[in-house]
């Protein structure tokens, strides 16, 4: 099999317009810079499959899925394909609405990358603002100072500050699957992402596993990435559609267990009541939110990931006369 310096993995579902922009951006780099693009197609019904099949660039590899397993299942399938059927020194992960900024791939190859197993990009919105959902982080439970920062500053205590985006390379504990470069050694150390997580937290758990297995992760602000998505949170802090709340909170508990270790019971006691009292923000949909949250807590504590997407959607079905919460 041919040896590639870099292979990209893009997970997509029914967002052909975003996918086309992302592939255009990726394929603007030559074959020495980017050897192949594996597109994991999560059962798109918008013509994505036909468009990929007819694509003129031989570097595009269409990997259709028999079922929609979410972003987590898509990244698991993509990395499995690269590991088992391709030879790549590095693999770059992204959603269909995430794409490298001009010159990003060239910048990656132009700097020494030895000694670091995963490189996290500086992800921004198209406006240039820092993309909060993709902000790199340091595990606050692995040091006393980090734990104190997390307690006193909240999210800002364990995510890197804005100033880091204008500085040099720093060693961190993890980032998101938007603009993450993984070495072949990283995949050997951490294996594949957990596809059963479906949505949210798969990247956090993967980076934690990589770090616990001896891998190193670095943030390089010269690796610019663009995430063409909406803002991080609704003003009212709700989650919509409501089925997403199941994956969000179940997977958060699984993340906290790994990150916090012996302090996990303390974290549960701190966060679960906060989640429960957020029901008041959902108005008439509060009973549905509580039902979804209760199952998420139960499954998260038991580390169960066997609910199907259809079952999760059914759990979140609302009374047809109830106005849904803010959509975002």
Secondary structure by P-SEA (a helix, b strand, c coil): cccccbbbbbbbcccaaaaaaaaaaaaccccccccbbbbbccccccaaaaaaaacccccbbbbbbcccccaaaaaaaaaaaaaccccccbbbbbccccccccaaaaaaaacccccccbbbcccccccccccccccccccccccaaaaaaaacccccccccccccccccccccccccccbbbbcaaaaaacccccccccccaaaaaaaaaaaaabbbbbbbccbbbbbccccccccccccccaaaaaaaaaaaaaaaaaacccaaaaaaaccaaaaaacccccccaaaaaaaaaaaaaaaaaaccccccaaaaaaaacccccccccccc
